Amino acid sequence: MQTIWNIDKIQEVLPQRPPFLFVDKVVEIDTVKGKVVCIKNVTINDYFFKGHFPRNPVMPGVIMIEALAQASIILFAVLKPEVASKHPDYLFGKVEAKFHRIVKPGDVLFLEVEKKKILSGGGIVSGRALVKDEIAVSSQITFGVKPKKSRL
Amino acid sequence: MAKKKVNFEKIKEEIKKLISEITEIPIDELKDGADFTKDLGIDSMMALEMVAAIEKKYKIVVPEEDIPNIRNLKSIYEILEKKLKK
């Protein structure tokens, strides 16, 4: 599997940092379709398995949504580099999701996101998280992109 | 010509219904001239959803530069009327 963006490049774009960074690498970028595919390697070292659940590690659904949202930021940055380079804030607007399969340590999660509409101020994407060829989550995410306000 | 006008009245009704569903604002409160942000409290993400829903329904593309001009229902009708005439 070819690495198109490594973790350094990902951290130039995403504001999230470990242990809350859920994209390990980007393996596909299609600017024509407006699609990216990223990978998250799920391991027992992920911090959330400590409590979710003791002796029964299951990746939380909300974390999978977060992973898809982070992949969406990468898609946004690919399509609107002039906006993303200013490191704006990314905000959730609306999430619709269906969960199909549980995800456990050892699984390789493929995060596929495709644009429905991307503007400078936000976007709507459809996303799927897959393990092998099985869909774990399918979702539609609406997000906003706002210039960073100066903080005190 | 007259027939086309009748059809557009129908489209206006459809758009109102669509926007009412997205914003959860009752159809009676969606006046043609009401300002989306000031009068109806529609935020930019709802506006994005509206545009995406209209594009999907009528199979058109609303260019990004037209979107800031969408202030009320009337401006949506105008954009759509222009697009559908082509």
gemmi code that builds the backbone of each chain (N, CA, C; Angstrom):
import gemmi

chains = {
    "A": [
        ("MET", (0.850, -1.214, 0.000), (0.000, 0.000, 0.000), (0.874, 1.248, 0.000)),
        ("GLN", (0.684, 2.051, -0.985), (1.525, 3.229, -1.160), (1.173, 4.322, -0.131)),
        ("THR", (2.206, 4.929, 0.426), (1.955, 6.053, 1.328), (2.039, 7.336, 0.522)),
        ("ILE", (0.960, 8.091, 0.524), (0.974, 9.356, -0.204), (1.314, 10.501, 0.759)),
        ("TRP", (0.707, 10.438, 1.941), (1.079, 11.391, 2.995), (1.534, 10.579, 4.190)),
        ("ASN", (2.688, 10.919, 4.742), (3.103, 10.259, 5.968), (2.626, 11.076, 7.169)),
        ("ILE", (2.989, 10.609, 8.359), (2.455, 11.215, 9.582), (2.907, 12.682, 9.765)),
        ("ASP", (4.087, 13.015, 9.244), (4.559, 14.404, 9.366), (3.682, 15.347, 8.558)),
        ("LYS", (3.395, 14.916, 7.327), (2.555, 15.730, 6.445), (1.135, 15.843, 7.031)),
        ("ILE", (0.633, 14.737, 7.587), (-0.704, 14.732, 8.199), (-0.758, 15.758, 9.335)),
        ("GLN", (0.310, 15.799, 10.131), (0.300, 16.720, 11.277), (0.500, 18.176, 10.868)),
        ("GLU", (0.912, 18.395, 9.634), (0.952, 19.778, 9.146), (-0.460, 20.302, 8.900)),
        ("VAL", (-1.373, 19.369, 8.592), (-2.736, 19.762, 8.225), (-3.705, 19.616, 9.397)),
        ("LEU", (-3.643, 18.478, 10.091), (-4.601, 18.231, 11.170), (-4.148, 18.919, 12.455)),
        ("PRO", (-5.071, 19.578, 13.149), (-4.715, 20.178, 14.433), (-4.643, 19.149, 15.570)),
        ("GLN", (-5.218, 17.966, 15.372), (-5.232, 16.950, 16.438), (-3.846, 16.337, 16.625)),
        ("ARG", (-3.585, 15.921, 17.850), (-2.303, 15.278, 18.165), (-2.549, 14.016, 18.979)),
        ("PRO", (-1.592, 13.079, 18.997), (-1.759, 11.888, 19.822), (-2.020, 12.276, 21.281)),
        ("PRO", (-2.854, 11.586, 22.009), (-3.521, 10.342, 21.598), (-4.842, 10.563, 20.859)),
        ("PHE", (-5.041, 11.742, 20.309), (-6.327, 11.989, 19.640), (-6.155, 12.199, 18.136)),
        ("LEU", (-5.150, 11.557, 17.570), (-4.938, 11.622, 16.130), (-5.239, 10.231, 15.576)),
        ("PHE", (-6.235, 10.137, 14.713), (-6.696, 8.815, 14.271), (-6.475, 8.552, 12.783)),
        ("VAL", (-5.513, 9.247, 12.209), (-5.117, 8.946, 10.827), (-3.617, 8.669, 10.846)),
        ("ASP", (-3.215, 7.470, 10.421), (-1.790, 7.114, 10.420), (-1.118, 7.455, 9.097)),
        ("LYS", (-1.830, 7.208, 7.999), (-1.283, 7.605, 6.703), (-2.389, 7.797, 5.679)),
        ("VAL", (-2.050, 8.506, 4.622), (-3.000, 8.724, 3.520), (-2.504, 7.869, 2.368)),
        ("VAL", (-3.381, 7.019, 1.810), (-2.937, 6.090, 0.766), (-3.512, 6.403, -0.615)),
        ("GLU", (-4.537, 7.278, -0.651), (-5.105, 7.609, -1.962), (-5.653, 9.030, -1.926)),
        ("ILE", (-5.338, 9.787, -2.970), (-5.898, 11.123, -3.119), (-6.385, 11.251, -4.551)),
        ("ASP", (-7.673, 11.528, -4.712), (-8.240, 11.695, -6.049), (-8.892, 13.079, -6.103)),
        ("THR", (-8.183, 14.022, -6.707), (-8.698, 15.398, -6.717), (-9.846, 15.560, -7.708)),
        ("VAL", (-9.919, 14.677, -8.703), (-10.997, 14.776, -9.697), (-12.334, 14.385, -9.057)),
        ("LYS", (-12.338, 13.213, -8.424), (-13.559, 12.756, -7.742), (-13.787, 13.519, -6.444)),
        ("GLY", (-12.719, 14.044, -5.862), (-12.809, 14.639, -4.541), (-12.900, 13.546, -3.493)),
        ("LYS", (-11.868, 12.707, -3.469), (-11.911, 11.557, -2.560), (-10.532, 11.312, -1.962)),
        ("VAL", (-10.482, 10.949, -0.670), (-9.221, 10.483, -0.090), (-9.472, 9.187, 0.682)),
        ("VAL", (-8.430, 8.368, 0.759), (-8.489, 7.156, 1.573), (-7.322, 7.208, 2.555)),
        ("CYS", (-7.644, 7.029, 3.830), (-6.617, 7.059, 4.869), (-6.665, 5.735, 5.643)),
        ("ILE", (-5.610, 5.518, 6.393), (-5.548, 4.299, 7.207), (-5.333, 4.647, 8.678)),
        ("LYS", (-6.070, 3.939, 9.517), (-5.830, 3.990, 10.960), (-5.563, 2.556, 11.407)),
        ("ASN", (-4.367, 2.312, 11.903), (-4.061, 0.994, 12.449), (-4.559, 0.957, 13.888)),
        ("VAL", (-5.463, 0.037, 14.140), (-6.053, -0.053, 15.481), (-5.200, -1.005, 16.312)),
        ("THR", (-4.684, -0.502, 17.414), (-3.838, -1.379, 18.243), (-4.282, -1.321, 19.700)),
        ("ILE", (-3.886, -2.331, 20.444), (-4.243, -2.418, 21.862), (-3.629, -1.251, 22.652)),
        ("ASN", (-2.636, -0.583, 22.058), (-2.048, 0.587, 22.720), (-2.944, 1.821, 22.658)),
        ("ASP", (-3.974, 1.810, 21.794), (-4.865, 2.968, 21.734), (-5.488, 3.202, 23.116)),
        ("TYR", (-5.437, 4.469, 23.540), (-5.770, 4.767, 24.940), (-7.200, 4.394, 25.338)),
        ("PHE", (-8.129, 4.435, 24.360), (-9.546, 4.235, 24.712), (-9.861, 2.792, 25.086)),
        ("PHE", (-8.984, 1.849, 24.666), (-9.270, 0.448, 24.993), (-9.154, 0.155, 26.490)),
        ("LYS", (-8.462, 1.048, 27.188), (-8.291, 0.839, 28.622), (-9.653, 0.806, 29.337)),
        ("GLY", (-10.549, 1.657, 28.877), (-11.854, 1.696, 29.531), (-12.995, 1.184, 28.663)),
        ("HIS", (-12.742, 0.926, 27.386), (-13.822, 0.582, 26.444), (-13.492, -0.720, 25.746)),
        ("PHE", (-13.632, -1.892, 26.346), (-14.022, -2.095, 27.737), (-12.944, -2.960, 28.383)),
        ("PRO", (-12.801, -2.922, 29.690), (-11.801, -3.786, 30.317), (-12.032, -5.247, 29.899)),
        ("ARG", (-11.003, -5.879, 29.442), (-11.003, -7.281, 28.971), (-11.876, -7.517, 27.736)),
        ("ASN", (-12.450, -6.459, 27.172), (-13.221, -6.616, 25.920), (-13.020, -5.377, 25.053)),
        ("PRO", (-11.834, -5.246, 24.436), (-11.536, -4.027, 23.700), (-12.351, -3.885, 22.408)),
        ("VAL", (-13.173, -2.835, 22.335), (-13.983, -2.521, 21.155), (-13.757, -1.039, 20.851)),
        ("MET", (-13.444, -0.726, 19.605), (-13.215, 0.682, 19.252), (-14.534, 1.452, 19.337)),
        ("PRO", (-14.582, 2.560, 20.119), (-15.837, 3.304, 20.259), (-16.303, 3.882, 18.922)),
        ("GLY", (-17.624, 3.812, 18.691), (-18.195, 4.356, 17.452), (-17.872, 5.822, 17.267)),
        ("VAL", (-17.911, 6.604, 18.340), (-17.638, 8.045, 18.210), (-16.197, 8.295, 17.765)),
        ("ILE", (-15.293, 7.394, 18.149), (-13.889, 7.560, 17.725), (-13.782, 7.271, 16.221)),
        ("MET", (-14.579, 6.314, 15.740), (-14.568, 6.044, 14.291), (-15.103, 7.263, 13.528)),
        ("ILE", (-16.119, 7.898, 14.092), (-16.650, 9.122, 13.474), (-15.572, 10.207, 13.486)),
        ("GLU", (-14.870, 10.330, 14.606), (-13.782, 11.308, 14.696), (-12.707, 11.010, 13.640)),
        ("ALA", (-12.389, 9.723, 13.464), (-11.384, 9.341, 12.461), (-11.853, 9.762, 11.062)),
        ("LEU", (-13.148, 9.550, 10.773), (-13.678, 9.962, 9.467), (-13.662, 11.486, 9.339)),
        ("ALA", (-13.914, 12.174, 10.453), (-13.882, 13.640, 10.421), (-12.463, 14.139, 10.154)),
        ("GLN", (-11.474, 13.474, 10.736), (-10.082, 13.869, 10.492), (-9.706, 13.609, 9.032)),
        ("ALA", (-10.190, 12.494, 8.483), (-9.958, 12.220, 7.059), (-10.654, 13.295, 6.202)),
        ("SER", (-11.807, 13.779, 6.681), (-12.530, 14.841, 5.952), (-11.731, 16.134, 5.929)),
        ("ILE", (-11.028, 16.426, 7.024), (-10.185, 17.629, 7.058), (-9.072, 17.497, 6.012)),
        ("ILE", (-8.530, 16.289, 5.894), (-7.489, 16.064, 4.886), (-8.059, 16.281, 3.481)),
        ("LEU", (-9.274, 15.758, 3.251), (-9.915, 15.983, 1.949), (-10.107, 17.478, 1.692)),
        ("PHE", (-10.569, 18.180, 2.737), (-10.759, 19.635, 2.604), (-9.433, 20.316, 2.243)),
        ("ALA", (-8.367, 19.909, 2.927), (-7.057, 20.531, 2.699), (-6.534, 20.257, 1.284)),
        ("VAL", (-6.908, 19.087, 0.743), (-6.492, 18.756, -0.628), (-7.235, 19.638, -1.636)),
        ("LEU", (-8.521, 19.870, -1.359), (-9.339, 20.602, -2.326), (-9.274, 22.120, -2.127)),
        ("LYS", (-9.009, 22.556, -0.894), (-8.937, 24.000, -0.607), (-7.625, 24.309, 0.130)),
        ("PRO", (-6.493, 24.076, -0.522), (-5.215, 24.262, 0.184), (-5.001, 25.693, 0.669)),
        ("GLU", (-5.559, 26.655, -0.072), (-5.337, 28.063, 0.310), (-6.040, 28.399, 1.638)),
        ("VAL", (-7.138, 27.708, 1.924), (-7.837, 27.932, 3.202), (-7.150, 27.132, 4.315)),
        ("ALA", (-6.843, 25.872, 4.016), (-6.261, 24.979, 5.030), (-4.888, 25.462, 5.496)),
        ("SER", (-4.137, 26.122, 4.607), (-2.784, 26.558, 4.979), (-2.807, 27.625, 6.072)),
        ("LYS", (-3.984, 28.257, 6.266), (-4.089, 29.262, 7.333), (-4.495, 28.635, 8.671)),
        ("HIS", (-4.561, 27.327, 8.715), (-4.915, 26.575, 9.929), (-6.181, 27.093, 10.610)),
        ("PRO", (-7.310, 26.976, 9.909), (-8.570, 27.425, 10.505), (-9.095, 26.423, 11.548)),
        ("ASP", (-10.200, 26.778, 12.193), (-10.863, 25.817, 13.085), (-11.846, 24.991, 12.261)),
        ("TYR", (-11.925, 23.708, 12.549), (-12.877, 22.826, 11.879), (-13.941, 22.421, 12.899)),
        ("LEU", (-15.201, 22.600, 12.510), (-16.292, 22.349, 13.452), (-17.299, 21.364, 12.879)),
        ("PHE", (-17.745, 20.442, 13.711), (-18.824, 19.543, 13.301), (-20.113, 20.347, 13.136)),
        ("GLY", (-20.885, 20.035, 12.084), (-22.207, 20.629, 11.933), (-23.274, 19.592, 12.181)),
        ("LYS", (-23.133, 18.474, 11.488), (-24.151, 17.438, 11.594), (-23.516, 16.113, 11.216)),
        ("VAL", (-23.907, 15.065, 11.917), (-23.387, 13.737, 11.596), (-24.553, 12.767, 11.502)),
        ("GLU", (-24.597, 12.028, 10.405), (-25.548, 10.922, 10.305), (-24.692, 9.675, 10.132)),
        ("ALA", (-24.968, 8.626, 10.909), (-24.093, 7.463, 10.820), (-24.848, 6.171, 11.070)),
        ("LYS", (-24.356, 5.128, 10.424), (-24.859, 3.776, 10.671), (-23.673, 2.901, 10.977)),
        ("PHE", (-23.797, 2.087, 12.013), (-22.706, 1.205, 12.410), (-23.061, -0.227, 12.024)),
        ("HIS", (-22.081, -0.896, 11.396), (-22.379, -2.212, 10.847), (-21.582, -3.336, 11.483)),
        ("ARG", (-20.422, -2.999, 12.061), (-19.508, -4.063, 12.483), (-18.632, -3.501, 13.596)),
        ("ILE", (-18.232, -4.345, 14.555), (-17.338, -3.835, 15.588), (-15.890, -3.886, 15.088)),
        ("VAL", (-15.064, -3.025, 15.687), (-13.650, -2.934, 15.299), (-12.809, -3.214, 16.537)),
        ("LYS", (-11.825, -4.105, 16.360), (-11.021, -4.587, 17.488), (-9.540, -4.326, 17.240)),
        ("PRO", (-8.713, -4.446, 18.294), (-7.260, -4.298, 18.091), (-6.777, -5.266, 17.013)),
        ("GLY", (-5.869, -4.781, 16.166), (-5.366, -5.611, 15.077), (-6.025, -5.299, 13.748)),
        ("ASP", (-7.191, -4.673, 13.803), (-7.877, -4.312, 12.553), (-7.196, -3.109, 11.897)),
        ("VAL", (-7.197, -3.108, 10.590), (-6.724, -1.945, 9.838), (-7.967, -1.253, 9.306)),
        ("LEU", (-8.149, -0.028, 9.765), (-9.363, 0.703, 9.399), (-9.075, 1.601, 8.199)),
        ("PHE", (-9.770, 1.350, 7.107), (-9.657, 2.205, 5.917), (-10.726, 3.286, 6.006)),
        ("LEU", (-10.290, 4.527, 5.946), (-11.217, 5.650, 6.061), (-11.372, 6.286, 4.681)),
        ("GLU", (-12.526, 6.065, 4.071), (-12.766, 6.623, 2.723), (-13.729, 7.793, 2.843)),
        ("VAL", (-13.323, 8.953, 2.392), (-14.259, 10.081, 2.396), (-14.328, 10.705, 1.008)),
        ("GLU", (-15.540, 11.050, 0.612), (-15.771, 11.609, -0.716), (-16.637, 12.857, -0.589)),
        ("LYS", (-16.289, 13.868, -1.354), (-17.023, 15.131, -1.212), (-18.425, 15.030, -1.819)),
        ("LYS", (-19.353, 15.709, -1.146), (-20.659, 15.947, -1.747), (-20.707, 17.409, -2.139)),
        ("LYS", (-20.161, 18.239, -1.241), (-20.080, 19.668, -1.522), (-18.971, 20.230, -0.639)),
        ("ILE", (-18.013, 20.893, -1.240), (-16.949, 21.528, -0.455), (-16.874, 22.990, -0.860)),
        ("LEU", (-16.999, 23.861, 0.134), (-16.847, 25.299, -0.090), (-15.738, 25.790, 0.833)),
        ("SER", (-15.325, 27.039, 0.664), (-14.268, 27.563, 1.540), (-14.694, 27.562, 2.998)),
        ("GLY", (-16.004, 27.723, 3.247), (-16.474, 27.846, 4.621), (-17.012, 26.572, 5.231)),
        ("GLY", (-16.866, 25.451, 4.534), (-17.380, 24.209, 5.096), (-17.622, 23.169, 4.030)),
        ("GLY", (-18.202, 22.049, 4.447), (-18.426, 21.008, 3.464), (-19.351, 19.913, 3.941)),
        ("ILE", (-19.780, 19.100, 2.977), (-20.550, 17.896, 3.283), (-19.820, 16.744, 2.614)),
        ("VAL", (-19.514, 15.708, 3.368), (-18.829, 14.556, 2.796), (-19.557, 13.272, 3.188)),
        ("SER", (-19.426, 12.261, 2.326), (-19.896, 10.942, 2.748), (-18.660, 10.125, 3.062)),
        ("GLY", (-18.735, 9.369, 4.128), (-17.558, 8.628, 4.568), (-17.900, 7.199, 4.933)),
        ("ARG", (-16.908, 6.344, 4.730), (-17.073, 4.947, 5.134), (-15.787, 4.496, 5.806)),
        ("ALA", (-15.937, 3.717, 6.861), (-14.763, 3.097, 7.480), (-14.895, 1.602, 7.240)),
        ("LEU", (-13.835, 1.007, 6.675), (-13.899, -0.414, 6.335), (-12.762, -1.205, 6.972)),
        ("VAL", (-13.061, -2.450, 7.308), (-12.023, -3.389, 7.727), (-12.046, -4.496, 6.682)),
        ("LYS", (-10.922, -4.696, 5.999), (-10.882, -5.530, 4.772), (-11.960, -4.974, 3.844)),
        ("ASP", (-12.930, -5.794, 3.431), (-13.960, -5.230, 2.555), (-15.281, -5.026, 3.286)),
        ("GLU", (-15.232, -5.168, 4.598), (-16.480, -5.040, 5.348), (-16.659, -3.627, 5.888)),
        ("ILE", (-17.844, -3.077, 5.666), (-18.102, -1.720, 6.151), (-18.353, -1.759, 7.659)),
        ("ALA", (-17.614, -0.936, 8.385), (-17.835, -0.827, 9.825), (-18.785, 0.338, 10.119)),
        ("VAL", (-18.588, 1.448, 9.427), (-19.448, 2.629, 9.602), (-19.687, 3.261, 8.250)),
        ("SER", (-20.923, 3.720, 8.010), (-21.165, 4.598, 6.861), (-21.784, 5.875, 7.420)),
        ("SER", (-21.377, 7.017, 6.877), (-21.839, 8.260, 7.480), (-21.846, 9.418, 6.497)),
        ("GLN", (-22.563, 10.438, 6.882), (-22.491, 11.712, 6.171), (-22.174, 12.790, 7.203)),
        ("ILE", (-21.154, 13.583, 6.913), (-20.693, 14.587, 7.875), (-20.772, 15.973, 7.251)),
        ("THR", (-21.402, 16.896, 7.960), (-21.406, 18.301, 7.561), (-20.497, 19.045, 8.536)),
        ("PHE", (-19.565, 19.824, 7.997), (-18.653, 20.545, 8.897), (-18.458, 21.979, 8.439)),
        ("GLY", (-18.066, 22.814, 9.391), (-17.795, 24.212, 9.091), (-16.304, 24.483, 9.219)),
        ("VAL", (-15.833, 25.481, 8.488), (-14.422, 25.879, 8.562), (-14.406, 27.382, 8.830)),
        ("LYS", (-13.861, 27.753, 9.985), (-13.873, 29.162, 10.383), (-12.447, 29.640, 10.621)),
        ("PRO", (-12.114, 30.857, 10.188), (-10.785, 31.391, 10.494), (-10.584, 31.402, 11.997)),
        ("LYS", (-9.367, 31.141, 12.409), (-9.076, 31.074, 13.839), (-9.205, 32.461, 14.454)),
        ("LYS", (-9.926, 32.533, 15.571), (-10.015, 33.814, 16.297), (-8.793, 33.915, 17.198)),
        ("SER", (-8.300, 35.117, 17.360), (-7.145, 35.261, 18.247), (-7.583, 34.965, 19.678)),
        ("ARG", (-6.785, 34.147, 20.329), (-7.150, 33.755, 21.693), (-6.352, 34.559, 22.704)),
        ("LEU", (-6.966, 34.778, 23.864), (-6.273, 35.541, 24.912), (-5.267, 34.645, 25.631)),
    ],
    "B": [
        ("MET", (-44.999, 29.585, -22.836), (-44.433, 30.527, -21.862), (-45.239, 30.527, -20.564)),
        ("ALA", (-46.557, 30.631, -20.735), (-47.432, 30.657, -19.556), (-47.283, 29.365, -18.754)),
        ("LYS", (-47.108, 28.278, -19.489), (-47.013, 26.980, -18.843), (-45.752, 26.908, -17.954)),
        ("LYS", (-44.675, 27.467, -18.467), (-43.413, 27.442, -17.733), (-43.543, 28.162, -16.379)),
        ("LYS", (-44.294, 29.250, -16.380), (-44.481, 30.030, -15.159), (-45.199, 29.191, -14.092)),
        ("VAL", (-46.214, 28.474, -14.533), (-46.968, 27.626, -13.612), (-46.027, 26.608, -12.971)),
        ("ASN", (-45.185, 26.008, -13.801), (-44.226, 25.039, -13.284), (-43.306, 25.643, -12.242)),
        ("PHE", (-42.899, 26.880, -12.488), (-41.978, 27.486, -11.545), (-42.641, 27.749, -10.199)),
        ("GLU", (-43.930, 28.053, -10.227), (-44.663, 28.194, -8.959), (-44.603, 26.892, -8.160)),
        ("LYS", (-44.679, 25.807, -8.884), (-44.626, 24.494, -8.234), (-43.233, 24.269, -7.629)),
        ("ILE", (-42.213, 24.653, -8.388), (-40.835, 24.508, -7.905), (-40.627, 25.327, -6.626)),
        ("LYS", (-41.200, 26.528, -6.615), (-41.098, 27.375, -5.417), (-41.667, 26.659, -4.196)),
        ("GLU", (-42.802, 26.012, -4.389), (-43.419, 25.266, -3.286), (-42.504, 24.120, -2.826)),
        ("GLU", (-41.916, 23.434, -3.822), (-41.027, 22.311, -3.496), (-39.820, 22.791, -2.695)),
        ("ILE", (-39.269, 23.926, -3.103), (-38.091, 24.466, -2.415), (-38.433, 24.838, -0.981)),
        ("LYS", (-39.580, 25.472, -0.821), (-40.008, 25.843, 0.533), (-40.107, 24.617, 1.418)),
        ("LYS", (-40.665, 23.555, 0.868), (-40.844, 22.328, 1.628), (-39.477, 21.743, 2.005)),
        ("LEU", (-38.586, 21.741, 1.021), (-37.228, 21.217, 1.231), (-36.507, 21.995, 2.341)),
        ("ILE", (-36.598, 23.317, 2.269), (-35.913, 24.163, 3.249), (-36.548, 24.019, 4.630)),
        ("SER", (-37.848, 23.868, 4.628), (-38.536, 23.667, 5.903), (-38.052, 22.375, 6.567)),
        ("GLU", (-37.843, 21.340, 5.758), (-37.375, 20.063, 6.307), (-35.958, 20.181, 6.876)),
        ("ILE", (-35.085, 20.894, 6.156), (-33.689, 21.011, 6.595), (-33.572, 21.892, 7.835)),
        ("THR", (-34.285, 23.018, 7.816), (-34.100, 23.988, 8.902), (-35.062, 23.757, 10.060)),
        ("GLU", (-36.055, 22.897, 9.852), (-37.110, 22.662, 10.846), (-37.874, 23.934, 11.176)),
        ("ILE", (-38.012, 24.800, 10.177), (-38.834, 26.005, 10.331), (-40.157, 25.723, 9.600)),
        ("PRO", (-41.318, 25.954, 10.265), (-42.599, 25.680, 9.598), (-42.733, 26.478, 8.291)),
        ("ILE", (-43.361, 25.860, 7.294), (-43.496, 26.493, 5.966), (-44.125, 27.894, 6.059)),
        ("ASP", (-45.116, 28.077, 6.923), (-45.799, 29.391, 7.018), (-44.835, 30.499, 7.437)),
        ("GLU", (-43.786, 30.135, 8.173), (-42.850, 31.170, 8.633), (-41.780, 31.500, 7.596)),
        ("LEU", (-41.705, 30.675, 6.559), (-40.699, 30.913, 5.511), (-41.243, 31.920, 4.483)),
        ("LYS", (-41.155, 33.189, 4.842), (-41.607, 34.239, 3.907), (-40.507, 34.470, 2.862)),
        ("ASP", (-40.957, 34.783, 1.640), (-39.987, 34.924, 0.534), (-38.887, 35.946, 0.804)),
        ("GLY", (-39.231, 37.030, 1.514), (-38.241, 38.083, 1.714), (-37.491, 38.004, 3.039)),
        ("ALA", (-37.846, 37.028, 3.867), (-37.230, 36.951, 5.206), (-35.741, 36.620, 5.094)),
        ("ASP", (-34.921, 37.362, 5.820), (-33.465, 37.161, 5.775), (-33.108, 35.866, 6.524)),
        ("PHE", (-32.348, 35.011, 5.847), (-32.048, 33.702, 6.431), (-31.339, 33.813, 7.783)),
        ("THR", (-30.337, 34.662, 7.870), (-29.582, 34.750, 9.118), (-30.319, 35.568, 10.162)),
        ("LYS", (-30.721, 36.799, 9.767), (-31.300, 37.715, 10.771), (-32.687, 37.296, 11.218)),
        ("ASP", (-33.557, 36.932, 10.255), (-34.955, 36.661, 10.609), (-35.211, 35.197, 10.953)),
        ("LEU", (-34.465, 34.305, 10.313), (-34.804, 32.887, 10.468), (-33.773, 32.092, 11.277)),
        ("GLY", (-32.642, 32.728, 11.582), (-31.629, 32.042, 12.403), (-30.979, 30.848, 11.720)),
        ("ILE", (-30.868, 30.908, 10.394), (-30.228, 29.808, 9.657), (-28.719, 30.037, 9.656)),
        ("ASP", (-27.951, 29.041, 10.082), (-26.492, 29.234, 10.116), (-25.849, 28.748, 8.816)),
        ("SER", (-24.535, 28.966, 8.719), (-23.857, 28.690, 7.452), (-23.892, 27.202, 7.096)),
        ("MET", (-23.921, 26.340, 8.126), (-23.928, 24.911, 7.816), (-25.285, 24.444, 7.301)),
        ("MET", (-26.365, 25.074, 7.843), (-27.695, 24.769, 7.304), (-27.786, 25.270, 5.867)),
        ("ALA", (-27.175, 26.438, 5.601), (-27.189, 26.996, 4.245), (-26.479, 26.033, 3.284)),
        ("LEU", (-25.387, 25.467, 3.765), (-24.640, 24.494, 2.958), (-25.501, 23.272, 2.638)),
        ("GLU", (-26.235, 22.808, 3.650), (-27.123, 21.662, 3.432), (-28.232, 21.995, 2.443)),
        ("MET", (-28.749, 23.235, 2.547), (-29.807, 23.659, 1.619), (-29.298, 23.630, 0.194)),
        ("VAL", (-28.115, 24.209, -0.006), (-27.546, 24.256, -1.357), (-27.313, 22.844, -1.894)),
        ("ALA", (-26.766, 21.973, -1.037), (-26.491, 20.596, -1.476), (-27.793, 19.873, -1.834)),
        ("ALA", (-28.850, 20.096, -1.046), (-30.133, 19.429, -1.295), (-30.753, 19.923, -2.599)),
        ("ILE", (-30.650, 21.228, -2.843), (-31.212, 21.798, -4.075), (-30.428, 21.299, -5.290)),
        ("GLU", (-29.113, 21.246, -5.154), (-28.285, 20.752, -6.269), (-28.663, 19.323, -6.626)),
        ("LYS", (-28.880, 18.514, -5.577), (-29.191, 17.109, -5.811), (-30.574, 16.971, -6.461)),
        ("LYS", (-31.545, 17.724, -5.940), (-32.917, 17.597, -6.424), (-33.055, 18.051, -7.871)),
        ("TYR", (-32.416, 19.155, -8.216), (-32.603, 19.715, -9.569), (-31.415, 19.441, -10.493)),
        ("LYS", (-30.452, 18.653, -9.987), (-29.275, 18.275, -10.794), (-28.581, 19.493, -11.401)),
        ("ILE", (-28.322, 20.470, -10.570), (-27.607, 21.661, -11.003), (-26.393, 21.855, -10.098)),
        ("VAL", (-25.522, 22.765, -10.473), (-24.403, 23.130, -9.604), (-24.516, 24.621, -9.312)),
        ("VAL", (-24.585, 24.967, -8.034), (-24.604, 26.376, -7.652), (-23.151, 26.789, -7.423)),
        ("PRO", (-22.625, 27.706, -8.243), (-21.217, 28.082, -8.075), (-20.960, 28.734, -6.719)),
        ("GLU", (-19.751, 28.489, -6.201), (-19.422, 28.989, -4.863), (-19.619, 30.501, -4.753)),
        ("GLU", (-19.302, 31.238, -5.816), (-19.413, 32.703, -5.717), (-20.862, 33.184, -5.614)),
        ("ASP", (-21.820, 32.331, -5.984), (-23.232, 32.727, -5.867), (-23.754, 32.556, -4.444)),
        ("ILE", (-23.083, 31.725, -3.664), (-23.642, 31.361, -2.359), (-23.744, 32.536, -1.367)),
        ("PRO", (-22.741, 33.415, -1.289), (-22.923, 34.565, -0.382), (-24.125, 35.449, -0.743)),
        ("ASN", (-24.568, 35.379, -2.000), (-25.721, 36.195, -2.401), (-27.052, 35.588, -1.977)),
        ("ILE", (-27.029, 34.381, -1.467), (-28.280, 33.754, -1.035), (-28.651, 34.312, 0.339)),
        ("ARG", (-29.538, 35.286, 0.321), (-29.928, 35.932, 1.572), (-31.322, 35.499, 2.000)),
        ("ASN", (-32.153, 35.157, 1.053), (-33.544, 34.802, 1.363), (-34.072, 33.858, 0.283)),
        ("LEU", (-35.336, 33.453, 0.445), (-35.924, 32.519, -0.522), (-35.914, 33.086, -1.936)),
        ("LYS", (-36.212, 34.400, -2.003), (-36.282, 35.048, -3.320), (-34.987, 34.851, -4.101)),
        ("SER", (-33.849, 35.007, -3.403), (-32.572, 34.871, -4.113), (-32.328, 33.420, -4.569)),
        ("ILE", (-32.870, 32.468, -3.827), (-32.750, 31.074, -4.283), (-33.572, 30.873, -5.560)),
        ("TYR", (-34.799, 31.438, -5.558), (-35.649, 31.310, -6.757), (-34.940, 31.892, -7.970)),
        ("GLU", (-34.305, 33.056, -7.757), (-33.640, 33.728, -8.881), (-32.515, 32.865, -9.468)),
        ("ILE", (-31.695, 32.303, -8.567), (-30.588, 31.458, -9.039), (-31.132, 30.247, -9.803)),
        ("LEU", (-32.164, 29.652, -9.234), (-32.721, 28.450, -9.832), (-33.410, 28.743, -11.161)),
        ("GLU", (-34.089, 29.864, -11.215), (-34.795, 30.228, -12.440), (-33.777, 30.397, -13.581)),
        ("LYS", (-32.671, 31.066, -13.240), (-31.606, 31.271, -14.239), (-31.052, 29.936, -14.709)),
        ("LYS", (-30.777, 29.056, -13.735), (-30.153, 27.768, -14.044), (-31.072, 26.867, -14.868)),
        ("LEU", (-32.361, 26.845, -14.497), (-33.266, 25.905, -15.135), (-33.679, 26.363, -16.534)),
        ("LYS", (-33.563, 27.656, -16.792), (-33.883, 28.179, -18.130), (-32.854, 27.713, -19.158)),
        ("LYS", (-31.613, 27.530, -18.688), (-30.533, 27.184, -19.617), (-30.766, 25.828, -20.276)),
    ],
}
model = gemmi.Model(1)
for chain_id, residues in chains.items():
    chain = gemmi.Chain(chain_id)
    for i, (resn, *xyz) in enumerate(residues, 1):
        res = gemmi.Residue()
        res.name, res.seqid = resn, gemmi.SeqId(i, " ")
        for name, pos in zip(("N", "CA", "C"), xyz):
            atom = gemmi.Atom()
            atom.name, atom.element = name, gemmi.Element(name[0])
            atom.pos, atom.b_iso = gemmi.Position(*pos), 0.0
            res.add_atom(atom)
        chain.add_residue(res)
    model.add_chain(chain)
structure = gemmi.Structure()
structure.add_model(model)
structure.setup_entities()
